Amino acid sequence: MLPHPVLLGSSTRSLLQATVLGSPGAGAGGGPAWGDEVTADDVARLSLLKLALLHPDAIQSANPEYPGRTATVRAEIDKIWAAGKTGPGATAEYIGRLLPDIFAQVQGKIGAFGLRFADLSVRFVFGIPAVWGNDAIARLRDAVEDSDILRLLDGRPAPMDFMTEPEAAAIALVPAIASTHALQVR
């Protein structure tokens, strides 16, 4: 059987989800709000989760010519800490919220082929900014592992990889290019 991608958040929600966490009890079923269900006026809104994985010095040095931008980012990251969360902890919580969508998609795909979870080989690939250093990647790795998303199938851990976002974008374009230009990828 060929690999089948599962796009996170796309089964019951829009294709792209905002990476934000919101007020407890405001989400579906009374759980914590996340993604597009978090309103812009939610005072408990935690955003910029990805940037919270960076070392504070990296945030400061990223835009020295725009101190206002750095202050805005720092204020959002300070909200994460004030909520009693770390950057990796908030990111792990967000990733964990994706699990029901992933499970539903995988279950639907394998049911169509008459397979069971035990028949699958799953690998997770996470996109990372091309400019990230090893410390930010390590924090993301910790967040993914803490989210329990890697234990999707019968508690067996699935392997994970990281791919830079430009590489992921290029790979995502291959099917469209192949169909319009008679390209064959081997």
C-alpha atoms as a printed R data frame, in Angstrom:
    type eleno elety resid chain resno       x      y       z
1   ATOM     1    CA   MET     A     1   0.000  0.000   0.000
2   ATOM     2    CA   LEU     A     2   1.310  3.464  -0.867
3   ATOM     3    CA   PRO     A     3   1.872  6.126   1.797
4   ATOM     4    CA   HIS     A     4  -1.159  8.269   2.578
5   ATOM     5    CA   PRO     A     5  -0.609 11.702   4.105
6   ATOM     6    CA   VAL     A     6  -2.816 12.849   6.965
7   ATOM     7    CA   LEU     A     7  -3.160 16.609   7.117
8   ATOM     8    CA   LEU     A     8  -3.539 17.667  10.715
9   ATOM     9    CA   GLY     A     9  -6.776 19.400  11.545
10  ATOM    10    CA   SER     A    10  -8.348 18.839   8.142
11  ATOM    11    CA   SER     A    11 -11.007 16.224   8.897
12  ATOM    12    CA   THR     A    12 -13.477 18.271  10.914
13  ATOM    13    CA   ARG     A    13 -11.971 21.723  10.708
14  ATOM    14    CA   SER     A    14 -10.359 23.950   8.125
15  ATOM    15    CA   LEU     A    15  -7.193 22.745   6.382
16  ATOM    16    CA   LEU     A    16  -4.984 25.085   8.401
17  ATOM    17    CA   GLN     A    17  -5.536 25.616  12.112
18  ATOM    18    CA   ALA     A    18  -4.411 28.639  14.050
19  ATOM    19    CA   THR     A    19  -1.749 27.533  16.517
20  ATOM    20    CA   VAL     A    20  -3.426 29.026  19.565
21  ATOM    21    CA   LEU     A    21  -4.851 27.742  22.819
22  ATOM    22    CA   GLY     A    22  -7.792 29.431  24.520
23  ATOM    23    CA   SER     A    23  -9.989 29.521  27.574
24  ATOM    24    CA   PRO     A    24 -10.697 26.270  29.407
25  ATOM    25    CA   GLY     A    25 -14.287 25.192  28.834
26  ATOM    26    CA   ALA     A    26 -14.677 27.268  25.655
27  ATOM    27    CA   GLY     A    27 -13.776 24.466  23.263
28  ATOM    28    CA   ALA     A    28 -15.811 21.693  21.701
29  ATOM    29    CA   GLY     A    29 -17.486 19.569  24.376
30  ATOM    30    CA   GLY     A    30 -16.458 22.035  27.082
31  ATOM    31    CA   GLY     A    31 -12.769 21.212  26.776
32  ATOM    32    CA   PRO     A    32  -9.980 23.725  26.288
33  ATOM    33    CA   ALA     A    33 -10.409 25.797  23.144
34  ATOM    34    CA   TRP     A    34  -7.756 25.467  20.469
35  ATOM    35    CA   GLY     A    35  -7.209 26.380  16.819
36  ATOM    36    CA   ASP     A    36  -9.958 28.243  14.989
37  ATOM    37    CA   GLU     A    37 -12.411 27.921  17.888
38  ATOM    38    CA   VAL     A    38 -10.343 30.427  19.936
39  ATOM    39    CA   THR     A    39 -11.733 33.915  19.432
40  ATOM    40    CA   ALA     A    40  -9.464 36.914  18.982
41  ATOM    41    CA   ASP     A    41 -10.905 38.577  22.108
42  ATOM    42    CA   ASP     A    42 -10.252 35.587  24.396
43  ATOM    43    CA   VAL     A    43  -8.224 37.010  27.289
44  ATOM    44    CA   ALA     A    44  -6.736 33.562  27.938
45  ATOM    45    CA   ARG     A    45  -5.583 33.232  24.307
46  ATOM    46    CA   LEU     A    46  -2.058 31.837  24.045
47  ATOM    47    CA   SER     A    47  -0.440 32.320  20.655
48  ATOM    48    CA   LEU     A    48   2.986 32.249  19.000
49  ATOM    49    CA   LEU     A    49   3.533 28.766  20.420
50  ATOM    50    CA   LYS     A    50   6.233 28.028  17.846
51  ATOM    51    CA   LEU     A    51   8.197 31.125  18.781
52  ATOM    52    CA   ALA     A    52   7.984 30.117  22.436
53  ATOM    53    CA   LEU     A    53  10.247 27.178  21.527
54  ATOM    54    CA   LEU     A    54  13.088 29.553  20.665
55  ATOM    55    CA   HIS     A    55  15.710 30.681  23.144
56  ATOM    56    CA   PRO     A    56  14.907 34.234  24.373
57  ATOM    57    CA   ASP     A    57  18.197 35.496  22.889
58  ATOM    58    CA   ALA     A    58  17.116 34.230  19.465
59  ATOM    59    CA   ILE     A    59  13.904 36.252  19.679
60  ATOM    60    CA   GLN     A    60  15.804 39.368  20.695
61  ATOM    61    CA   SER     A    61  18.387 39.032  17.905
62  ATOM    62    CA   ALA     A    62  15.892 38.111  15.148
63  ATOM    63    CA   ASN     A    63  14.663 41.670  14.517
64  ATOM    64    CA   PRO     A    64  16.982 44.174  16.188
65  ATOM    65    CA   GLU     A    65  15.783 46.908  13.831
66  ATOM    66    CA   TYR     A    66  12.158 46.378  14.974
67  ATOM    67    CA   PRO     A    67  12.118 46.589  18.776
68  ATOM    68    CA   GLY     A    68   8.326 46.954  18.773
69  ATOM    69    CA   ARG     A    69   7.931 43.597  17.033
70  ATOM    70    CA   THR     A    70  10.256 41.951  19.542
71  ATOM    71    CA   ALA     A    71   8.263 43.477  22.425
72  ATOM    72    CA   THR     A    72   5.003 42.140  20.966
73  ATOM    73    CA   VAL     A    73   6.456 38.634  20.645
74  ATOM    74    CA   ARG     A    74   7.893 38.789  24.175
75  ATOM    75    CA   ALA     A    75   4.486 39.893  25.534
76  ATOM    76    CA   GLU     A    76   2.778 36.883  23.924
77  ATOM    77    CA   ILE     A    77   5.426 34.491  25.215
78  ATOM    78    CA   ASP     A    78   5.151 36.037  28.683
79  ATOM    79    CA   LYS     A    79   1.416 35.197  28.594
80  ATOM    80    CA   ILE     A    80   2.319 31.531  28.070
81  ATOM    81    CA   TRP     A    81   4.593 31.597  31.122
82  ATOM    82    CA   ALA     A    82   1.996 33.534  33.162
83  ATOM    83    CA   ALA     A    83  -0.522 30.760  32.381
84  ATOM    84    CA   GLY     A    84   1.833 28.309  34.088
85  ATOM    85    CA   LYS     A    85   3.020 26.739  30.839
86  ATOM    86    CA   THR     A    86   6.351 26.519  29.074
87  ATOM    87    CA   GLY     A    87   6.803 26.872  25.323
88  ATOM    88    CA   PRO     A    88   7.265 23.118  24.874
89  ATOM    89    CA   GLY     A    89   4.392 22.409  27.294
90  ATOM    90    CA   ALA     A    90   1.951 24.681  25.438
91  ATOM    91    CA   THR     A    91   3.093 23.235  22.104
92  ATOM    92    CA   ALA     A    92   2.628 19.682  23.428
93  ATOM    93    CA   GLU     A    93  -0.905 20.566  24.544
94  ATOM    94    CA   TYR     A    94  -1.704 21.980  21.111
95  ATOM    95    CA   ILE     A    95  -0.272 18.952  19.266
96  ATOM    96    CA   GLY     A    96  -2.240 16.652  21.566
97  ATOM    97    CA   ARG     A    97  -5.448 18.425  20.483
98  ATOM    98    CA   LEU     A    98  -4.788 17.212  16.916
99  ATOM    99    CA   LEU     A    99  -4.950 13.549  17.939
100 ATOM   100    CA   PRO     A   100  -8.733 12.992  17.525
101 ATOM   101    CA   ASP     A   101  -8.610 14.356  13.960
102 ATOM   102    CA   ILE     A   102  -5.617 12.196  13.100
103 ATOM   103    CA   PHE     A   103  -7.204  9.111  14.623
104 ATOM   104    CA   ALA     A   104 -10.462  9.669  12.705
105 ATOM   105    CA   GLN     A   105  -8.642 10.161   9.396
106 ATOM   106    CA   VAL     A   106  -6.416  7.132   9.842
107 ATOM   107    CA   GLN     A   107  -9.349  4.980  10.939
108 ATOM   108    CA   GLY     A   108 -11.316  6.055   7.850
109 ATOM   109    CA   LYS     A   109  -8.422  5.336   5.494
110 ATOM   110    CA   ILE     A   110  -7.614  1.902   6.890
111 ATOM   111    CA   GLY     A   111 -11.271  0.908   7.025
112 ATOM   112    CA   ALA     A   112 -11.524  1.559   3.285
113 ATOM   113    CA   PHE     A   113  -8.731 -0.984   2.725
114 ATOM   114    CA   GLY     A   114  -9.979 -3.522   5.266
115 ATOM   115    CA   LEU     A   115  -6.933 -3.006   7.485
116 ATOM   116    CA   ARG     A   116  -6.402 -2.694  11.238
117 ATOM   117    CA   PHE     A   117  -4.134 -0.350  13.167
118 ATOM   118    CA   ALA     A   118  -1.747 -3.263  13.782
119 ATOM   119    CA   ASP     A   119  -1.271 -3.488   9.983
120 ATOM   120    CA   LEU     A   120   0.022  0.082   9.671
121 ATOM   121    CA   SER     A   121   3.440  1.619   9.666
122 ATOM   122    CA   VAL     A   122   3.176  5.258  10.718
123 ATOM   123    CA   ARG     A   123   5.820  7.976  10.560
124 ATOM   124    CA   PHE     A   124   5.242 11.562  11.636
125 ATOM   125    CA   VAL     A   125   7.037 14.366   9.795
126 ATOM   126    CA   PHE     A   126   6.966 17.822  11.366
127 ATOM   127    CA   GLY     A   127   7.807 21.003   9.505
128 ATOM   128    CA   ILE     A   128  10.298 23.361  11.107
129 ATOM   129    CA   PRO     A   129  11.480 26.815  10.088
130 ATOM   130    CA   ALA     A   130  14.670 26.589   8.048
131 ATOM   131    CA   VAL     A   131  16.434 29.054  10.362
132 ATOM   132    CA   TRP     A   132  15.876 27.059  13.563
133 ATOM   133    CA   GLY     A   133  18.895 25.891  15.486
134 ATOM   134    CA   ASN     A   134  19.330 22.567  17.232
135 ATOM   135    CA   ASP     A   135  18.037 23.898  20.568
136 ATOM   136    CA   ALA     A   136  14.634 24.864  19.130
137 ATOM   137    CA   ILE     A   137  14.396 21.542  17.284
138 ATOM   138    CA   ALA     A   138  15.168 19.724  20.546
139 ATOM   139    CA   ARG     A   139  12.377 21.665  22.297
140 ATOM   140    CA   LEU     A   140   9.954 20.733  19.516
141 ATOM   141    CA   ARG     A   141  11.042 17.092  19.768
142 ATOM   142    CA   ASP     A   142  10.311 17.215  23.521
143 ATOM   143    CA   ALA     A   143   6.906 18.796  22.874
144 ATOM   144    CA   VAL     A   144   5.968 16.139  20.301
145 ATOM   145    CA   GLU     A   145   7.044 13.336  22.620
146 ATOM   146    CA   ASP     A   146   5.130 14.873  25.555
147 ATOM   147    CA   SER     A   147   1.967 15.240  23.436
148 ATOM   148    CA   ASP     A   148   1.555 11.431  23.158
149 ATOM   149    CA   ILE     A   149   0.765 11.832  19.457
150 ATOM   150    CA   LEU     A   150   3.517  9.329  18.627
151 ATOM   151    CA   ARG     A   151   1.541  6.606  20.426
152 ATOM   152    CA   LEU     A   152  -1.376  6.756  17.996
153 ATOM   153    CA   LEU     A   153  -1.423  3.046  17.245
154 ATOM   154    CA   ASP     A   154  -1.990  0.576  20.051
155 ATOM   155    CA   GLY     A   155   0.506  2.399  22.274
156 ATOM   156    CA   ARG     A   156   3.383  1.551  19.934
157 ATOM   157    CA   PRO     A   157   5.626  4.590  19.436
158 ATOM   158    CA   ALA     A   158   5.829  5.850  15.870
159 ATOM   159    CA   PRO     A   159   9.054  7.375  14.538
160 ATOM   160    CA   MET     A   160   9.224 11.076  13.803
161 ATOM   161    CA   ASP     A   161  11.296 13.207  11.508
162 ATOM   162    CA   PHE     A   162  11.683 16.909  10.914
163 ATOM   163    CA   MET     A   163  11.714 18.637   7.552
164 ATOM   164    CA   THR     A   164  12.327 22.305   6.909
165 ATOM   165    CA   GLU     A   165   9.243 24.188   5.829
166 ATOM   166    CA   PRO     A   166  10.726 25.121   2.410
167 ATOM   167    CA   GLU     A   167  11.430 21.417   1.742
168 ATOM   168    CA   ALA     A   168   7.891 20.490   2.781
169 ATOM   169    CA   ALA     A   169   6.445 23.177   0.508
170 ATOM   170    CA   ALA     A   170   8.487 21.923  -2.438
171 ATOM   171    CA   ILE     A   171   7.412 18.316  -1.854
172 ATOM   172    CA   ALA     A   172   3.777 19.391  -1.533
173 ATOM   173    CA   LEU     A   173   3.970 20.905  -5.033
174 ATOM   174    CA   VAL     A   174   5.323 17.768  -6.728
175 ATOM   175    CA   PRO     A   175   1.897 16.117  -7.387
176 ATOM   176    CA   ALA     A   176   0.519 19.260  -9.051
177 ATOM   177    CA   ILE     A   177   3.657 19.751 -11.136
178 ATOM   178    CA   ALA     A   178   3.715 16.068 -12.086
179 ATOM   179    CA   SER     A   179   0.118 16.127 -13.304
180 ATOM   180    CA   THR     A   180   0.525 19.285 -15.385
181 ATOM   181    CA   HIS     A   181   3.978 18.566 -16.813
182 ATOM   182    CA   ALA     A   182   3.915 14.781 -17.263
183 ATOM   183    CA   LEU     A   183   6.621 14.518 -14.639
184 ATOM   184    CA   GLN     A   184   7.453 11.106 -13.233
185 ATOM   185    CA   VAL     A   185   8.963 10.874  -9.779
186 ATOM   186    CA   ARG     A   186  10.754  7.623  -8.969
